[in-house]
Amino acid sequence: MVPILLYLLLCLIWGSTWSVIRIGLVGVPPFLAAGLRFLLSATILFAIVYFKRISLRFSKEDKVAIFSAGILGFTGGYAFVYWAEQYISGGLTAILFSSMPLIVACLSHFWVKTERLTTRKVLGILIGMAGTAILFWTDEQLSAQKIAAMGSVLLASFCAATNLVTMKKYSHKTNIYILNACAMSIAAACLLSLSFFTESYREVTWSLSNLTAMIYLAVFGTVIAFICYYTLLHKMPATRLSTLTLSFPIIAVWIGWLFLNESVSGKTLLGIVTVLAGVSLVILSPSFKKIPEGVQYEG
């Protein structure tokens, strides 16, 4: 029951964050916004670590997990997403990011060899790729900037997928508070450094809305969400956990349409349905097989 509740909570929180990121970017450059989000999150988590008196000793596997989450999961994934949401809607970002299970399935088969690709999974991947292609052609006057933004989201999805598969292998014994606190500190340092060298602060404008968005993203979208996420990572296979992304387009498109006046075209809906159909074939395959014991990971 607890894993189900955590799964549903993550769907609701992360389904909303795509639109909240857009609000947080009003008046604030992307890398600065993302960096400050992780700085606040890391501060909260280190306070929890201090009061819970958790040891700061790390094994080799802990270090791999922390750097994977910090560089791939948080820095890479969120830098690409924040930059992209300057030019495309939160709904479209969530739709493109929902390709993550397809990437996880491929990495799990070819890289860490914990899950095998079946004919049904391959078909699902091809359908998902077709859906992504439809999304790239949703606007007849698609600008180079928008194409770059959409490609950036796919890079974010690849970073997140690679991190998920890596974490599945190395994070079994890593304390989730230590993992997130250290990884988010790395991300904050990287993103704020990137911001310092690439962004201008002359036109930064703070408001109640973007400050509220940042606090929501830091507390709910980061601290609470990633504690739930890495808890679930130890309880289910990587590909199945990545199905969280299936809920993102539905929630994000609905919130964007309802509160941010984001339009939804017929081609966008077709792209959503096609991507979700492909991903569903991959993760709902009845022939979900694992590598024999001694090689497979827990979960």
C-alpha positions as CSV (number, residue, x, y, z in Angstrom):
1,M,0.0,0.0,0.0
2,V,2.8,2.4,0.9
3,P,4.6,2.1,-2.5
4,I,1.3,2.7,-4.3
5,L,0.6,5.9,-2.2
6,L,4.2,7.2,-2.8
7,Y,3.8,6.5,-6.5
8,L,0.5,8.4,-6.7
9,L,1.9,11.3,-4.7
10,L,4.9,11.5,-7.1
11,C,2.5,11.6,-10.1
12,L,0.6,14.5,-8.6
13,I,3.7,16.5,-7.5
14,W,5.8,16.0,-10.6
15,G,2.8,16.3,-12.9
16,S,2.4,19.9,-11.6
17,T,6.0,21.0,-11.6
18,W,6.3,21.5,-15.3
19,S,3.8,24.4,-15.3
20,V,5.2,25.7,-12.0
21,I,8.7,25.9,-13.5
22,R,7.2,28.2,-16.2
23,I,5.9,30.5,-13.5
24,G,9.3,30.5,-11.7
25,L,11.1,31.5,-14.9
26,V,9.2,34.8,-15.2
27,G,11.8,37.4,-14.4
28,V,14.5,34.8,-13.5
29,P,17.0,33.2,-15.9
30,P,16.8,29.3,-16.1
31,F,20.1,28.2,-14.6
32,L,19.8,30.7,-11.7
33,A,16.3,29.5,-11.0
34,A,17.3,25.9,-11.0
35,G,20.5,26.5,-9.0
36,L,18.6,28.4,-6.2
37,R,16.0,25.7,-6.2
38,F,18.6,23.0,-5.4
39,L,20.5,25.2,-3.0
40,L,17.3,25.6,-0.9
41,S,16.5,21.9,-1.2
42,A,20.0,20.9,-0.1
43,T,19.9,23.2,2.9
44,I,16.6,21.6,4.0
45,L,18.0,18.1,3.6
46,F,21.3,18.8,5.4
47,A,19.2,20.2,8.3
48,I,17.4,16.9,8.4
49,V,20.7,15.0,8.2
50,Y,22.0,17.1,11.2
51,F,18.9,16.6,13.4
52,K,18.7,12.9,12.5
53,R,22.4,12.5,13.3
54,I,23.1,10.6,10.1
55,S,26.7,9.6,9.4
56,L,28.5,11.3,6.5
57,R,30.7,8.3,5.7
58,F,30.6,7.1,2.1
59,S,31.4,3.9,0.4
60,K,32.6,3.7,-3.2
61,E,29.0,2.8,-4.3
62,D,27.6,5.8,-2.3
63,K,30.0,8.1,-4.2
64,V,29.0,6.8,-7.6
65,A,25.3,7.2,-6.7
66,I,25.8,10.7,-5.4
67,F,27.7,11.9,-8.4
68,S,25.3,10.2,-10.8
69,A,22.3,11.9,-9.2
70,G,24.2,15.2,-8.9
71,I,25.6,15.5,-12.4
72,L,23.1,13.5,-14.5
73,G,19.9,13.5,-12.5
74,F,19.9,17.1,-11.2
75,T,22.4,19.2,-13.1
76,G,22.0,17.7,-16.6
77,G,18.3,16.9,-16.4
78,Y,17.2,20.2,-14.9
79,A,19.5,22.5,-16.8
80,F,18.1,21.2,-20.1
81,V,14.4,21.3,-18.8
82,Y,14.7,24.8,-17.4
83,W,16.4,26.2,-20.5
84,A,13.8,24.5,-22.7
85,E,10.8,25.9,-20.8
86,Q,11.7,29.4,-21.8
87,Y,10.5,28.5,-25.3
88,I,8.0,25.7,-25.1
89,S,5.0,25.0,-22.8
90,G,5.2,22.9,-19.6
91,G,2.7,20.5,-21.2
92,L,4.9,19.8,-24.3
93,T,8.0,19.5,-22.0
94,A,6.2,16.8,-20.0
95,I,5.1,15.0,-23.1
96,L,8.6,14.8,-24.5
97,F,10.0,13.8,-21.1
98,S,7.6,10.9,-21.0
99,S,9.9,9.1,-23.5
100,M,12.1,8.3,-20.5
101,P,10.8,4.7,-20.1
102,L,11.8,3.9,-23.6
103,I,15.3,5.1,-22.9
104,V,15.4,3.2,-19.6
105,A,14.3,0.0,-21.3
106,C,17.1,0.3,-23.9
107,L,19.8,1.1,-21.3
108,S,18.6,-1.7,-19.0
109,H,19.0,-4.2,-21.8
110,F,22.2,-3.1,-23.6
111,W,24.1,-1.4,-20.7
112,V,23.4,-2.9,-17.3
113,K,21.6,-6.0,-18.7
114,T,19.0,-6.2,-16.0
115,E,15.9,-6.3,-18.2
116,R,15.6,-7.9,-21.7
117,L,14.0,-6.3,-24.7
118,T,11.2,-8.3,-26.3
119,T,9.5,-7.8,-29.6
120,R,6.7,-6.0,-27.9
121,K,9.1,-3.6,-26.2
122,V,10.9,-2.9,-29.5
123,L,7.5,-2.2,-31.1
124,G,6.7,0.1,-28.2
125,I,9.9,2.0,-28.6
126,L,9.3,2.5,-32.3
127,I,5.8,3.8,-31.7
128,G,7.1,6.1,-29.0
129,M,9.7,7.5,-31.4
130,A,6.9,8.1,-34.0
131,G,4.9,10.0,-31.3
132,T,7.9,12.2,-30.6
133,A,8.3,12.9,-34.3
134,I,4.6,14.0,-34.4
135,L,5.3,16.4,-31.5
136,F,8.2,18.0,-33.4
137,W,5.7,18.8,-36.2
138,T,2.9,20.2,-34.1
139,D,3.6,23.8,-35.3
140,E,3.7,24.6,-39.0
141,Q,6.1,27.5,-38.3
142,L,8.4,25.7,-35.9
143,S,11.3,28.0,-35.1
144,A,14.9,26.8,-34.7
145,Q,14.7,28.0,-31.0
146,K,11.7,25.8,-30.4
147,I,13.3,22.8,-32.1
148,A,16.4,23.3,-29.9
149,A,14.2,23.5,-26.8
150,M,12.4,20.2,-27.7
151,G,15.7,18.5,-28.3
152,S,16.9,19.8,-25.0
153,V,14.0,18.1,-23.2
154,L,15.0,14.8,-24.9
155,L,18.5,15.3,-23.6
156,A,17.1,15.8,-20.2
157,S,15.1,12.6,-20.5
158,F,18.3,10.7,-21.5
159,C,20.2,12.2,-18.5
160,A,17.3,11.2,-16.1
161,A,17.1,7.7,-17.6
162,T,20.9,7.1,-17.4
163,N,20.8,8.3,-13.8
164,L,17.9,6.0,-12.9
165,V,19.6,2.9,-14.3
166,T,22.9,3.9,-12.6
167,M,21.1,4.5,-9.3
168,K,19.4,1.1,-9.5
169,K,22.8,-0.5,-9.5
170,Y,24.7,1.6,-7.0
171,S,22.3,3.2,-4.5
172,H,21.0,0.2,-2.5
173,K,22.8,1.0,0.7
174,T,23.0,4.8,0.3
175,N,20.9,6.8,2.8
176,I,18.3,8.7,0.8
177,Y,18.8,11.9,2.9
178,I,22.5,11.9,2.4
179,L,22.1,10.9,-1.3
180,N,19.8,13.8,-2.0
181,A,21.5,16.4,0.2
182,C,24.9,15.8,-1.4
183,A,23.7,15.4,-4.9
184,M,21.6,18.5,-4.8
185,S,24.6,20.4,-3.4
186,I,26.6,19.3,-6.4
187,A,23.8,20.4,-8.7
188,A,23.4,23.8,-7.0
189,A,27.1,24.4,-7.3
190,C,27.2,23.4,-11.0
191,L,24.0,25.3,-12.0
192,L,24.9,28.5,-10.1
193,S,28.4,28.4,-11.7
194,L,26.8,27.9,-15.1
195,S,24.5,30.8,-14.4
196,F,27.4,33.1,-13.3
197,F,29.3,32.6,-16.5
198,T,26.4,32.6,-19.0
199,E,23.5,34.7,-17.6
200,S,23.0,38.4,-16.9
201,Y,21.4,39.4,-13.6
202,R,20.6,43.0,-14.6
203,E,17.0,42.2,-15.5
204,V,16.3,39.7,-12.7
205,T,12.9,40.5,-11.1
206,W,11.7,38.8,-8.0
207,S,8.0,38.6,-7.4
208,L,5.6,36.7,-5.1
209,S,4.7,34.3,-7.9
210,N,8.2,33.3,-8.9
211,L,9.3,33.1,-5.2
212,T,6.3,30.9,-4.3
213,A,7.1,28.8,-7.4
214,M,10.7,28.3,-6.3
215,I,9.7,27.3,-2.7
216,Y,7.1,24.9,-4.0
217,L,9.6,23.3,-6.4
218,A,12.3,23.1,-3.7
219,V,10.1,21.7,-0.9
220,F,7.5,19.6,-2.7
221,G,9.0,19.1,-6.2
222,T,12.5,18.3,-4.9
223,V,12.9,17.4,-1.2
224,I,9.6,15.4,-0.8
225,A,9.5,14.1,-4.3
226,F,13.0,12.7,-4.5
227,I,12.9,11.1,-1.1
228,C,9.8,9.3,-2.3
229,Y,11.4,8.5,-5.7
230,Y,14.6,6.9,-4.3
231,T,12.6,5.0,-1.7
232,L,10.5,3.5,-4.6
233,L,13.7,2.8,-6.5
234,H,14.5,0.1,-4.0
235,K,11.1,-1.5,-4.3
236,M,10.4,-1.8,-8.0
237,P,12.3,-2.3,-11.4
238,A,13.7,0.8,-13.0
239,T,11.5,0.5,-16.1
240,R,8.3,0.3,-14.1
241,L,9.4,3.2,-11.9
242,S,10.0,5.3,-15.0
243,T,6.3,4.9,-15.8
244,L,5.7,7.8,-13.6
245,T,6.3,9.9,-16.6
246,L,3.1,8.6,-18.2
247,S,1.1,10.8,-15.9
248,F,3.1,13.9,-16.5
249,P,1.6,14.9,-19.9
250,I,-2.0,14.5,-18.7
251,I,-1.5,16.5,-15.6
252,A,0.8,19.1,-17.1
253,V,-1.3,19.7,-20.2
254,W,-4.4,20.1,-18.1
255,I,-2.8,22.6,-15.6
256,G,-1.2,24.6,-18.5
257,W,-4.6,24.8,-20.3
258,L,-6.5,25.6,-17.2
259,F,-4.2,28.1,-15.5
260,L,-1.6,29.3,-18.0
261,N,-3.7,29.6,-21.2
262,E,-1.5,27.1,-23.0
263,S,-3.2,25.8,-26.2
264,V,-3.5,22.1,-27.1
265,S,-3.7,21.3,-30.8
266,G,-5.0,18.2,-32.5
267,K,-1.5,17.2,-33.5
268,T,-0.3,17.6,-29.9
269,L,-3.1,15.3,-28.7
270,L,-2.1,12.8,-31.4
271,G,1.5,13.0,-30.3
272,I,0.5,12.4,-26.6
273,V,-1.6,9.3,-27.5
274,T,1.1,7.9,-29.7
275,V,3.9,8.4,-27.1
276,L,1.8,7.0,-24.3
277,A,0.8,4.0,-26.4
278,G,4.4,3.2,-27.2
279,V,5.5,3.6,-23.6
280,S,2.6,1.4,-22.4
281,L,3.7,-1.4,-24.7
282,V,7.2,-1.2,-23.2
283,I,6.3,-1.2,-19.5
284,L,3.1,-3.3,-19.5
285,S,4.7,-6.2,-21.4
286,P,3.6,-9.5,-19.9
287,S,7.0,-11.0,-20.8
288,F,8.8,-8.7,-18.4
289,K,12.0,-10.8,-17.8
290,K,14.9,-10.3,-15.5
291,I,18.4,-11.6,-15.6
292,P,19.0,-14.7,-13.5
293,E,19.7,-14.3,-9.8
294,G,23.2,-13.1,-8.9
295,V,23.2,-10.6,-11.8
296,Q,19.9,-8.8,-11.4
297,Y,19.3,-5.9,-9.0
298,E,16.9,-5.8,-6.1
299,G,13.5,-4.3,-6.5
